[in-house]
Amino acid sequence: MHSILATLEQCRAALVKGGRPETAKLVSLAILDLRIDLSKIPDSDLKALCDAMTPDDDAAERSNDPKSTAGQRRRAVLKLVK
């Protein structure tokens, strides 16, 4: 599995160098999935991480207010779906 991970990382680097950033992002997802499997992180921990990275509704409403710059966080790009 570790050799597959190394190969995927080389492929991702080649895609970035070759001007294919979107395809490289897809390979990054495969790398992430493999790393999660290798590290044996429980689904509950991953969900907790996703929840912590995603702002609550109140913070999201404040981020839409142009006068309020405090507490703005970027929304998580990925969410764990099981």
HTML snippet that shows the backbone in 3Dmol.js (N, CA, C, O; Angstrom):
<script src="https://3Dmol.org/build/3Dmol-min.js"></script>
<div id="view" style="width:600px;height:400px;position:relative"></div>
<script>
const pdb = `
ATOM      1  N   MET A   1       0.821  -1.197   0.000  1.00  0.00           N
ATOM      2  CA  MET A   1       0.000   0.000   0.000  1.00  0.00           C
ATOM      3  C   MET A   1       0.865   1.262   0.000  1.00  0.00           C
ATOM      4  O   MET A   1       0.526   2.262  -0.633  1.00  0.00           O
ATOM      5  N   HIS A   2       1.986   1.197   0.720  1.00  0.00           N
ATOM      6  CA  HIS A   2       2.857   2.371   0.777  1.00  0.00           C
ATOM      7  C   HIS A   2       3.487   2.664  -0.585  1.00  0.00           C
ATOM      8  O   HIS A   2       3.717   3.824  -0.926  1.00  0.00           O
ATOM      9  N   SER A   3       3.765   1.617  -1.359  1.00  0.00           N
ATOM     10  CA  SER A   3       4.324   1.843  -2.694  1.00  0.00           C
ATOM     11  C   SER A   3       3.274   2.457  -3.620  1.00  0.00           C
ATOM     12  O   SER A   3       3.606   3.268  -4.485  1.00  0.00           O
ATOM     13  N   ILE A   4       2.022   2.075  -3.443  1.00  0.00           N
ATOM     14  CA  ILE A   4       0.934   2.673  -4.223  1.00  0.00           C
ATOM     15  C   ILE A   4       0.803   4.147  -3.872  1.00  0.00           C
ATOM     16  O   ILE A   4       0.619   4.989  -4.751  1.00  0.00           O
ATOM     17  N   LEU A   5       0.899   4.453  -2.591  1.00  0.00           N
ATOM     18  CA  LEU A   5       0.833   5.842  -2.132  1.00  0.00           C
ATOM     19  C   LEU A   5       1.959   6.668  -2.756  1.00  0.00           C
ATOM     20  O   LEU A   5       1.729   7.789  -3.210  1.00  0.00           O
ATOM     21  N   ALA A   6       3.162   6.121  -2.780  1.00  0.00           N
ATOM     22  CA  ALA A   6       4.301   6.830  -3.375  1.00  0.00           C
ATOM     23  C   ALA A   6       4.081   7.067  -4.867  1.00  0.00           C
ATOM     24  O   ALA A   6       4.402   8.137  -5.384  1.00  0.00           O
ATOM     25  N   THR A   7       3.535   6.068  -5.555  1.00  0.00           N
ATOM     26  CA  THR A   7       3.259   6.205  -6.985  1.00  0.00           C
ATOM     27  C   THR A   7       2.205   7.275  -7.238  1.00  0.00           C
ATOM     28  O   THR A   7       2.345   8.085  -8.156  1.00  0.00           O
ATOM     29  N   LEU A   8       1.149   7.279  -6.424  1.00  0.00           N
ATOM     30  CA  LEU A   8       0.112   8.302  -6.573  1.00  0.00           C
ATOM     31  C   LEU A   8       0.672   9.706  -6.341  1.00  0.00           C
ATOM     32  O   LEU A   8       0.296  10.649  -7.037  1.00  0.00           O
ATOM     33  N   GLU A   9       1.564   9.842  -5.369  1.00  0.00           N
ATOM     34  CA  GLU A   9       2.165  11.150  -5.104  1.00  0.00           C
ATOM     35  C   GLU A   9       3.031  11.605  -6.278  1.00  0.00           C
ATOM     36  O   GLU A   9       3.069  12.794  -6.593  1.00  0.00           O
ATOM     37  N   GLN A  10       3.725  10.670  -6.924  1.00  0.00           N
ATOM     38  CA  GLN A  10       4.508  11.005  -8.115  1.00  0.00           C
ATOM     39  C   GLN A  10       3.585  11.417  -9.262  1.00  0.00           C
ATOM     40  O   GLN A  10       3.876  12.360  -9.997  1.00  0.00           O
ATOM     41  N   CYS A  11       2.483  10.708  -9.402  1.00  0.00           N
ATOM     42  CA  CYS A  11       1.507  11.043 -10.447  1.00  0.00           C
ATOM     43  C   CYS A  11       0.928  12.431 -10.217  1.00  0.00           C
ATOM     44  O   CYS A  11       0.784  13.214 -11.156  1.00  0.00           O
ATOM     45  N   ARG A  12       0.600  12.731  -8.974  1.00  0.00           N
ATOM     46  CA  ARG A  12       0.057  14.052  -8.648  1.00  0.00           C
ATOM     47  C   ARG A  12       1.062  15.148  -8.998  1.00  0.00           C
ATOM     48  O   ARG A  12       0.694  16.164  -9.587  1.00  0.00           O
ATOM     49  N   ALA A  13       2.322  14.944  -8.639  1.00  0.00           N
ATOM     50  CA  ALA A  13       3.361  15.934  -8.945  1.00  0.00           C
ATOM     51  C   ALA A  13       3.502  16.129 -10.456  1.00  0.00           C
ATOM     52  O   ALA A  13       3.655  17.257 -10.926  1.00  0.00           O
ATOM     53  N   ALA A  14       3.452  15.039 -11.211  1.00  0.00           N
ATOM     54  CA  ALA A  14       3.556  15.127 -12.668  1.00  0.00           C
ATOM     55  C   ALA A  14       2.360  15.867 -13.256  1.00  0.00           C
ATOM     56  O   ALA A  14       2.510  16.639 -14.203  1.00  0.00           O
ATOM     57  N   LEU A  15       1.182  15.635 -12.703  1.00  0.00           N
ATOM     58  CA  LEU A  15      -0.015  16.323 -13.190  1.00  0.00           C
ATOM     59  C   LEU A  15       0.068  17.823 -12.924  1.00  0.00           C
ATOM     60  O   LEU A  15      -0.294  18.628 -13.783  1.00  0.00           O
ATOM     61  N   VAL A  16       0.537  18.197 -11.750  1.00  0.00           N
ATOM     62  CA  VAL A  16       0.688  19.622 -11.426  1.00  0.00           C
ATOM     63  C   VAL A  16       1.705  20.255 -12.367  1.00  0.00           C
ATOM     64  O   VAL A  16       1.470  21.328 -12.923  1.00  0.00           O
ATOM     65  N   LYS A  17       2.837  19.578 -12.537  1.00  0.00           N
ATOM     66  CA  LYS A  17       3.889  20.088 -13.419  1.00  0.00           C
ATOM     67  C   LYS A  17       3.401  20.178 -14.863  1.00  0.00           C
ATOM     68  O   LYS A  17       3.808  21.070 -15.606  1.00  0.00           O
ATOM     69  N   GLY A  18       2.535  19.259 -15.253  1.00  0.00           N
ATOM     70  CA  GLY A  18       2.008  19.238 -16.613  1.00  0.00           C
ATOM     71  C   GLY A  18       0.814  20.155 -16.834  1.00  0.00           C
ATOM     72  O   GLY A  18       0.219  20.154 -17.912  1.00  0.00           O
ATOM     73  N   GLY A  19       0.465  20.931 -15.826  1.00  0.00           N
ATOM     74  CA  GLY A  19      -0.626  21.892 -15.994  1.00  0.00           C
ATOM     75  C   GLY A  19      -2.015  21.291 -15.883  1.00  0.00           C
ATOM     76  O   GLY A  19      -2.956  21.790 -16.501  1.00  0.00           O
ATOM     77  N   ARG A  20      -2.156  20.240 -15.116  1.00  0.00           N
ATOM     78  CA  ARG A  20      -3.458  19.592 -14.915  1.00  0.00           C
ATOM     79  C   ARG A  20      -3.853  19.654 -13.441  1.00  0.00           C
ATOM     80  O   ARG A  20      -3.961  18.612 -12.794  1.00  0.00           O
ATOM     81  N   PRO A  21      -4.073  20.859 -12.893  1.00  0.00           N
ATOM     82  CA  PRO A  21      -4.331  20.982 -11.450  1.00  0.00           C
ATOM     83  C   PRO A  21      -5.620  20.307 -10.991  1.00  0.00           C
ATOM     84  O   PRO A  21      -5.670  19.771  -9.884  1.00  0.00           O
ATOM     85  N   GLU A  22      -6.647  20.323 -11.807  1.00  0.00           N
ATOM     86  CA  GLU A  22      -7.914  19.703 -11.397  1.00  0.00           C
ATOM     87  C   GLU A  22      -7.770  18.183 -11.306  1.00  0.00           C
ATOM     88  O   GLU A  22      -8.286  17.562 -10.377  1.00  0.00           O
ATOM     89  N   THR A  23      -7.080  17.599 -12.256  1.00  0.00           N
ATOM     90  CA  THR A  23      -6.847  16.157 -12.211  1.00  0.00           C
ATOM     91  C   THR A  23      -5.949  15.811 -11.027  1.00  0.00           C
ATOM     92  O   THR A  23      -6.132  14.778 -10.384  1.00  0.00           O
ATOM     93  N   ALA A  24      -4.978  16.678 -10.743  1.00  0.00           N
ATOM     94  CA  ALA A  24      -4.101  16.471  -9.586  1.00  0.00           C
ATOM     95  C   ALA A  24      -4.904  16.493  -8.289  1.00  0.00           C
ATOM     96  O   ALA A  24      -4.596  15.755  -7.353  1.00  0.00           O
ATOM     97  N   LYS A  25      -5.933  17.339  -8.231  1.00  0.00           N
ATOM     98  CA  LYS A  25      -6.791  17.381  -7.038  1.00  0.00           C
ATOM     99  C   LYS A  25      -7.543  16.060  -6.862  1.00  0.00           C
ATOM    100  O   LYS A  25      -7.723  15.588  -5.739  1.00  0.00           O
ATOM    101  N   LEU A  26      -7.976  15.475  -7.962  1.00  0.00           N
ATOM    102  CA  LEU A  26      -8.659  14.179  -7.873  1.00  0.00           C
ATOM    103  C   LEU A  26      -7.712  13.093  -7.370  1.00  0.00           C
ATOM    104  O   LEU A  26      -8.100  12.250  -6.561  1.00  0.00           O
ATOM    105  N   VAL A  27      -6.481  13.116  -7.846  1.00  0.00           N
ATOM    106  CA  VAL A  27      -5.490  12.153  -7.360  1.00  0.00           C
ATOM    107  C   VAL A  27      -5.214  12.409  -5.879  1.00  0.00           C
ATOM    108  O   VAL A  27      -4.989  11.469  -5.117  1.00  0.00           O
ATOM    109  N   SER A  28      -5.230  13.678  -5.471  1.00  0.00           N
ATOM    110  CA  SER A  28      -5.043  14.012  -4.055  1.00  0.00           C
ATOM    111  C   SER A  28      -6.128  13.383  -3.191  1.00  0.00           C
ATOM    112  O   SER A  28      -5.863  12.964  -2.064  1.00  0.00           O
ATOM    113  N   LEU A  29      -7.341  13.319  -3.713  1.00  0.00           N
ATOM    114  CA  LEU A  29      -8.427  12.663  -2.974  1.00  0.00           C
ATOM    115  C   LEU A  29      -8.144  11.172  -2.795  1.00  0.00           C
ATOM    116  O   LEU A  29      -8.392  10.607  -1.730  1.00  0.00           O
ATOM    117  N   ALA A  30      -7.624  10.547  -3.842  1.00  0.00           N
ATOM    118  CA  ALA A  30      -7.266   9.128  -3.734  1.00  0.00           C
ATOM    119  C   ALA A  30      -6.145   8.939  -2.713  1.00  0.00           C
ATOM    120  O   ALA A  30      -6.155   7.976  -1.947  1.00  0.00           O
ATOM    121  N   ILE A  31      -5.182   9.856  -2.705  1.00  0.00           N
ATOM    122  CA  ILE A  31      -4.086   9.796  -1.731  1.00  0.00           C
ATOM    123  C   ILE A  31      -4.637   9.948  -0.321  1.00  0.00           C
ATOM    124  O   ILE A  31      -4.256   9.204   0.583  1.00  0.00           O
ATOM    125  N   LEU A  32      -5.529  10.905  -0.135  1.00  0.00           N
ATOM    126  CA  LEU A  32      -6.133  11.123   1.182  1.00  0.00           C
ATOM    127  C   LEU A  32      -6.883   9.879   1.648  1.00  0.00           C
ATOM    128  O   LEU A  32      -6.749   9.465   2.800  1.00  0.00           O
ATOM    129  N   ASP A  33      -7.661   9.291   0.766  1.00  0.00           N
ATOM    130  CA  ASP A  33      -8.420   8.091   1.120  1.00  0.00           C
ATOM    131  C   ASP A  33      -7.484   6.956   1.534  1.00  0.00           C
ATOM    132  O   ASP A  33      -7.741   6.258   2.515  1.00  0.00           O
ATOM    133  N   LEU A  34      -6.418   6.780   0.795  1.00  0.00           N
ATOM    134  CA  LEU A  34      -5.459   5.725   1.116  1.00  0.00           C
ATOM    135  C   LEU A  34      -4.761   6.001   2.446  1.00  0.00           C
ATOM    136  O   LEU A  34      -4.574   5.090   3.252  1.00  0.00           O
ATOM    137  N   ARG A  35      -4.378   7.247   2.674  1.00  0.00           N
ATOM    138  CA  ARG A  35      -3.728   7.599   3.945  1.00  0.00           C
ATOM    139  C   ARG A  35      -4.663   7.376   5.130  1.00  0.00           C
ATOM    140  O   ARG A  35      -4.231   6.922   6.189  1.00  0.00           O
ATOM    141  N   ILE A  36      -5.935   7.694   4.950  1.00  0.00           N
ATOM    142  CA  ILE A  36      -6.915   7.466   6.022  1.00  0.00           C
ATOM    143  C   ILE A  36      -7.003   5.977   6.331  1.00  0.00           C
ATOM    144  O   ILE A  36      -7.011   5.576   7.495  1.00  0.00           O
ATOM    145  N   ASP A  37      -7.069   5.160   5.283  1.00  0.00           N
ATOM    146  CA  ASP A  37      -7.126   3.706   5.491  1.00  0.00           C
ATOM    147  C   ASP A  37      -5.868   3.193   6.182  1.00  0.00           C
ATOM    148  O   ASP A  37      -5.945   2.351   7.076  1.00  0.00           O
ATOM    149  N   LEU A  38      -4.720   3.696   5.771  1.00  0.00           N
ATOM    150  CA  LEU A  38      -3.458   3.240   6.361  1.00  0.00           C
ATOM    151  C   LEU A  38      -3.312   3.667   7.816  1.00  0.00           C
ATOM    152  O   LEU A  38      -2.716   2.948   8.618  1.00  0.00           O
ATOM    153  N   SER A  39      -3.852   4.827   8.160  1.00  0.00           N
ATOM    154  CA  SER A  39      -3.696   5.328   9.532  1.00  0.00           C
ATOM    155  C   SER A  39      -4.764   4.791  10.473  1.00  0.00           C
ATOM    156  O   SER A  39      -4.659   4.947  11.690  1.00  0.00           O
ATOM    157  N   LYS A  40      -5.780   4.166   9.918  1.00  0.00           N
ATOM    158  CA  LYS A  40      -6.861   3.569  10.712  1.00  0.00           C
ATOM    159  C   LYS A  40      -7.570   4.591  11.603  1.00  0.00           C
ATOM    160  O   LYS A  40      -7.903   4.306  12.753  1.00  0.00           O
ATOM    161  N   ILE A  41      -7.792   5.779  11.052  1.00  0.00           N
ATOM    162  CA  ILE A  41      -8.518   6.816  11.784  1.00  0.00           C
ATOM    163  C   ILE A  41     -10.000   6.448  11.780  1.00  0.00           C
ATOM    164  O   ILE A  41     -10.560   6.184  10.716  1.00  0.00           O
ATOM    165  N   PRO A  42     -10.645   6.424  12.945  1.00  0.00           N
ATOM    166  CA  PRO A  42     -12.069   6.072  12.992  1.00  0.00           C
ATOM    167  C   PRO A  42     -12.939   7.129  12.297  1.00  0.00           C
ATOM    168  O   PRO A  42     -12.615   8.317  12.295  1.00  0.00           O
ATOM    169  N   ASP A  43     -14.043   6.674  11.712  1.00  0.00           N
ATOM    170  CA  ASP A  43     -14.975   7.583  11.045  1.00  0.00           C
ATOM    171  C   ASP A  43     -15.463   8.678  11.979  1.00  0.00           C
ATOM    172  O   ASP A  43     -15.664   9.815  11.552  1.00  0.00           O
ATOM    173  N   SER A  44     -15.654   8.347  13.250  1.00  0.00           N
ATOM    174  CA  SER A  44     -16.144   9.351  14.202  1.00  0.00           C
ATOM    175  C   SER A  44     -15.139  10.489  14.358  1.00  0.00           C
ATOM    176  O   SER A  44     -15.539  11.645  14.499  1.00  0.00           O
ATOM    177  N   ASP A  45     -13.840  10.184  14.337  1.00  0.00           N
ATOM    178  CA  ASP A  45     -12.823  11.231  14.428  1.00  0.00           C
ATOM    179  C   ASP A  45     -12.808  12.102  13.177  1.00  0.00           C
ATOM    180  O   ASP A  45     -12.644  13.319  13.267  1.00  0.00           O
ATOM    181  N   LEU A  46     -12.981  11.482  12.009  1.00  0.00           N
ATOM    182  CA  LEU A  46     -13.024  12.253  10.767  1.00  0.00           C
ATOM    183  C   LEU A  46     -14.239  13.169  10.729  1.00  0.00           C
ATOM    184  O   LEU A  46     -14.149  14.316  10.290  1.00  0.00           O
ATOM    185  N   LYS A  47     -15.379  12.657  11.192  1.00  0.00           N
ATOM    186  CA  LYS A  47     -16.581  13.485  11.223  1.00  0.00           C
ATOM    187  C   LYS A  47     -16.389  14.653  12.175  1.00  0.00           C
ATOM    188  O   LYS A  47     -16.798  15.773  11.870  1.00  0.00           O
ATOM    189  N   ALA A  48     -15.775  14.408  13.321  1.00  0.00           N
ATOM    190  CA  ALA A  48     -15.519  15.482  14.283  1.00  0.00           C
ATOM    191  C   ALA A  48     -14.602  16.540  13.668  1.00  0.00           C
ATOM    192  O   ALA A  48     -14.802  17.734  13.889  1.00  0.00           O
ATOM    193  N   LEU A  49     -13.609  16.114  12.906  1.00  0.00           N
ATOM    194  CA  LEU A  49     -12.722  17.061  12.241  1.00  0.00           C
ATOM    195  C   LEU A  49     -13.478  17.898  11.219  1.00  0.00           C
ATOM    196  O   LEU A  49     -13.316  19.117  11.170  1.00  0.00           O
ATOM    197  N   CYS A  50     -14.305  17.248  10.402  1.00  0.00           N
ATOM    198  CA  CYS A  50     -15.101  17.978   9.407  1.00  0.00           C
ATOM    199  C   CYS A  50     -16.038  18.972  10.083  1.00  0.00           C
ATOM    200  O   CYS A  50     -16.186  20.104   9.624  1.00  0.00           O
ATOM    201  N   ASP A  51     -16.669  18.546  11.173  1.00  0.00           N
ATOM    202  CA  ASP A  51     -17.569  19.441  11.903  1.00  0.00           C
ATOM    203  C   ASP A  51     -16.810  20.634  12.466  1.00  0.00           C
ATOM    204  O   ASP A  51     -17.317  21.756  12.451  1.00  0.00           O
ATOM    205  N   ALA A  52     -15.605  20.400  12.959  1.00  0.00           N
ATOM    206  CA  ALA A  52     -14.810  21.486  13.526  1.00  0.00           C
ATOM    207  C   ALA A  52     -14.354  22.467  12.451  1.00  0.00           C
ATOM    208  O   ALA A  52     -14.193  23.658  12.719  1.00  0.00           O
ATOM    209  N   MET A  53     -14.148  21.970  11.243  1.00  0.00           N
ATOM    210  CA  MET A  53     -13.689  22.838  10.159  1.00  0.00           C
ATOM    211  C   MET A  53     -14.825  23.600   9.500  1.00  0.00           C
ATOM    212  O   MET A  53     -14.585  24.609   8.836  1.00  0.00           O
ATOM    213  N   THR A  54     -16.047  23.140   9.668  1.00  0.00           N
ATOM    214  CA  THR A  54     -17.210  23.783   9.069  1.00  0.00           C
ATOM    215  C   THR A  54     -17.820  24.732  10.084  1.00  0.00           C
ATOM    216  O   THR A  54     -18.225  24.310  11.167  1.00  0.00           O
ATOM    217  N   PRO A  55     -17.888  26.029   9.738  1.00  0.00           N
ATOM    218  CA  PRO A  55     -18.460  26.976  10.700  1.00  0.00           C
ATOM    219  C   PRO A  55     -19.943  26.710  10.930  1.00  0.00           C
ATOM    220  O   PRO A  55     -20.647  26.218  10.048  1.00  0.00           O
ATOM    221  N   ASP A  56     -20.401  27.045  12.132  1.00  0.00           N
ATOM    222  CA  ASP A  56     -21.821  26.885  12.438  1.00  0.00           C
ATOM    223  C   ASP A  56     -22.626  27.945  11.697  1.00  0.00           C
ATOM    224  O   ASP A  56     -22.046  28.833  11.074  1.00  0.00           O
ATOM    225  N   ASP A  57     -23.954  27.866  11.756  1.00  0.00           N
ATOM    226  CA  ASP A  57     -24.833  28.775  11.024  1.00  0.00           C
ATOM    227  C   ASP A  57     -24.624  30.229  11.418  1.00  0.00           C
ATOM    228  O   ASP A  57     -24.627  31.103  10.551  1.00  0.00           O
ATOM    229  N   ASP A  58     -24.442  30.512  12.708  1.00  0.00           N
ATOM    230  CA  ASP A  58     -24.252  31.890  13.147  1.00  0.00           C
ATOM    231  C   ASP A  58     -22.988  32.494  12.551  1.00  0.00           C
ATOM    232  O   ASP A  58     -22.997  33.644  12.114  1.00  0.00           O
ATOM    233  N   ALA A  59     -21.918  31.738  12.529  1.00  0.00           N
ATOM    234  CA  ALA A  59     -20.671  32.238  11.963  1.00  0.00           C
ATOM    235  C   ALA A  59     -20.820  32.455  10.462  1.00  0.00           C
ATOM    236  O   ALA A  59     -20.261  33.404   9.913  1.00  0.00           O
ATOM    237  N   ALA A  60     -21.569  31.583   9.799  1.00  0.00           N
ATOM    238  CA  ALA A  60     -21.786  31.733   8.361  1.00  0.00           C
ATOM    239  C   ALA A  60     -22.581  32.997   8.069  1.00  0.00           C
ATOM    240  O   ALA A  60     -22.302  33.698   7.096  1.00  0.00           O
ATOM    241  N   GLU A  61     -23.577  33.294   8.914  1.00  0.00           N
ATOM    242  CA  GLU A  61     -24.353  34.510   8.724  1.00  0.00           C
ATOM    243  C   GLU A  61     -23.484  35.741   8.932  1.00  0.00           C
ATOM    244  O   GLU A  61     -23.609  36.711   8.185  1.00  0.00           O
ATOM    245  N   ARG A  62     -22.605  35.722   9.931  1.00  0.00           N
ATOM    246  CA  ARG A  62     -21.712  36.851  10.171  1.00  0.00           C
ATOM    247  C   ARG A  62     -20.759  37.042   9.003  1.00  0.00           C
ATOM    248  O   ARG A  62     -20.403  38.173   8.673  1.00  0.00           O
ATOM    249  N   SER A  63     -20.344  35.950   8.374  1.00  0.00           N
ATOM    250  CA  SER A  63     -19.397  36.075   7.274  1.00  0.00           C
ATOM    251  C   SER A  63     -20.055  36.708   6.052  1.00  0.00           C
ATOM    252  O   SER A  63     -19.357  37.247   5.193  1.00  0.00           O
ATOM    253  N   ASN A  64     -21.383  36.652   5.957  1.00  0.00           N
ATOM    254  CA  ASN A  64     -22.090  37.299   4.860  1.00  0.00           C
ATOM    255  C   ASN A  64     -22.280  38.788   5.103  1.00  0.00           C
ATOM    256  O   ASN A  64     -22.592  39.533   4.175  1.00  0.00           O
ATOM    257  N   ASP A  65     -22.096  39.228   6.344  1.00  0.00           N
ATOM    258  CA  ASP A  65     -22.223  40.633   6.695  1.00  0.00           C
ATOM    259  C   ASP A  65     -20.918  41.336   6.342  1.00  0.00           C
ATOM    260  O   ASP A  65     -19.887  41.040   6.945  1.00  0.00           O
ATOM    261  N   PRO A  66     -20.936  42.276   5.362  1.00  0.00           N
ATOM    262  CA  PRO A  66     -19.690  42.914   4.940  1.00  0.00           C
ATOM    263  C   PRO A  66     -19.025  43.731   6.040  1.00  0.00           C
ATOM    264  O   PRO A  66     -17.825  43.992   5.963  1.00  0.00           O
ATOM    265  N   LYS A  67     -19.778  44.142   7.069  1.00  0.00           N
ATOM    266  CA  LYS A  67     -19.208  44.934   8.152  1.00  0.00           C
ATOM    267  C   LYS A  67     -18.465  44.064   9.152  1.00  0.00           C
ATOM    268  O   LYS A  67     -17.620  44.557   9.899  1.00  0.00           O
ATOM    269  N   SER A  68     -18.769  42.793   9.170  1.00  0.00           N
ATOM    270  CA  SER A  68     -18.163  41.890  10.140  1.00  0.00           C
ATOM    271  C   SER A  68     -17.060  41.080   9.477  1.00  0.00           C
ATOM    272  O   SER A  68     -17.318  40.274   8.584  1.00  0.00           O
ATOM    273  N   THR A  69     -15.826  41.304   9.926  1.00  0.00           N
ATOM    274  CA  THR A  69     -14.716  40.516   9.389  1.00  0.00           C
ATOM    275  C   THR A  69     -14.212  39.525  10.414  1.00  0.00           C
ATOM    276  O   THR A  69     -13.423  38.640  10.083  1.00  0.00           O
ATOM    277  N   ALA A  70     -14.653  39.658  11.652  1.00  0.00           N
ATOM    278  CA  ALA A  70     -14.195  38.748  12.704  1.00  0.00           C
ATOM    279  C   ALA A  70     -14.881  37.398  12.568  1.00  0.00           C
ATOM    280  O   ALA A  70     -16.067  37.316  12.249  1.00  0.00           O
ATOM    281  N   GLY A  71     -14.133  36.364  12.809  1.00  0.00           N
ATOM    282  CA  GLY A  71     -14.709  35.024  12.831  1.00  0.00           C
ATOM    283  C   GLY A  71     -14.960  34.419  11.465  1.00  0.00           C
ATOM    284  O   GLY A  71     -15.612  33.379  11.368  1.00  0.00           O
ATOM    285  N   GLN A  72     -14.460  35.042  10.404  1.00  0.00           N
ATOM    286  CA  GLN A  72     -14.678  34.465   9.081  1.00  0.00           C
ATOM    287  C   GLN A  72     -13.716  33.305   8.881  1.00  0.00           C
ATOM    288  O   GLN A  72     -12.516  33.422   9.130  1.00  0.00           O
ATOM    289  N   ARG A  73     -14.258  32.195   8.432  1.00  0.00           N
ATOM    290  CA  ARG A  73     -13.453  31.021   8.130  1.00  0.00           C
ATOM    291  C   ARG A  73     -13.866  30.492   6.778  1.00  0.00           C
ATOM    292  O   ARG A  73     -15.026  30.601   6.380  1.00  0.00           O
ATOM    293  N   ARG A  74     -12.929  29.930   6.092  1.00  0.00           N
ATOM    294  CA  ARG A  74     -13.240  29.313   4.815  1.00  0.00           C
ATOM    295  C   ARG A  74     -13.979  28.016   5.049  1.00  0.00           C
ATOM    296  O   ARG A  74     -13.607  27.232   5.922  1.00  0.00           O
ATOM    297  N   ARG A  75     -15.027  27.783   4.274  1.00  0.00           N
ATOM    298  CA  ARG A  75     -15.784  26.548   4.398  1.00  0.00           C
ATOM    299  C   ARG A  75     -14.934  25.365   3.982  1.00  0.00           C
ATOM    300  O   ARG A  75     -14.126  25.467   3.058  1.00  0.00           O
ATOM    301  N   ALA A  76     -15.113  24.258   4.654  1.00  0.00           N
ATOM    302  CA  ALA A  76     -14.366  23.048   4.312  1.00  0.00           C
ATOM    303  C   ALA A  76     -14.717  22.620   2.894  1.00  0.00           C
ATOM    304  O   ALA A  76     -15.882  22.623   2.497  1.00  0.00           O
ATOM    305  N   VAL A  77     -13.706  22.259   2.152  1.00  0.00           N
ATOM    306  CA  VAL A  77     -13.914  21.841   0.774  1.00  0.00           C
ATOM    307  C   VAL A  77     -14.554  20.461   0.728  1.00  0.00           C
ATOM    308  O   VAL A  77     -15.380  20.183  -0.141  1.00  0.00           O
ATOM    309  N   LEU A  78     -14.177  19.607   1.652  1.00  0.00           N
ATOM    310  CA  LEU A  78     -14.679  18.238   1.672  1.00  0.00           C
ATOM    311  C   LEU A  78     -15.456  17.974   2.945  1.00  0.00           C
ATOM    312  O   LEU A  78     -15.115  18.487   4.011  1.00  0.00           O
ATOM    313  N   LYS A  79     -16.476  17.190   2.832  1.00  0.00           N
ATOM    314  CA  LYS A  79     -17.219  16.722   3.996  1.00  0.00           C
ATOM    315  C   LYS A  79     -17.250  15.207   3.956  1.00  0.00           C
ATOM    316  O   LYS A  79     -17.363  14.605   2.888  1.00  0.00           O
ATOM    317  N   LEU A  80     -17.149  14.606   5.105  1.00  0.00           N
ATOM    318  CA  LEU A  80     -17.206  13.157   5.198  1.00  0.00           C
ATOM    319  C   LEU A  80     -18.646  12.701   5.034  1.00  0.00           C
ATOM    320  O   LEU A  80     -19.530  13.143   5.769  1.00  0.00           O
ATOM    321  N   VAL A  81     -18.882  11.824   4.076  1.00  0.00           N
ATOM    322  CA  VAL A  81     -20.218  11.290   3.838  1.00  0.00           C
ATOM    323  C   VAL A  81     -20.126   9.781   3.923  1.00  0.00           C
ATOM    324  O   VAL A  81     -19.406   9.151   3.149  1.00  0.00           O
ATOM    325  N   LYS A  82     -20.846   9.209   4.852  1.00  0.00           N
ATOM    326  CA  LYS A  82     -20.832   7.753   5.020  1.00  0.00           C
ATOM    327  C   LYS A  82     -22.228   7.221   4.927  1.00  0.00           C
ATOM    328  O   LYS A  82     -22.438   6.013   5.042  1.00  0.00           O
TER     329      LYS A  82
END
`;
const viewer = $3Dmol.createViewer("view");
viewer.addModel(pdb, "pdb");
viewer.setStyle({}, {cartoon: {color: "spectrum"}});
viewer.zoomTo();
viewer.render();
</script>
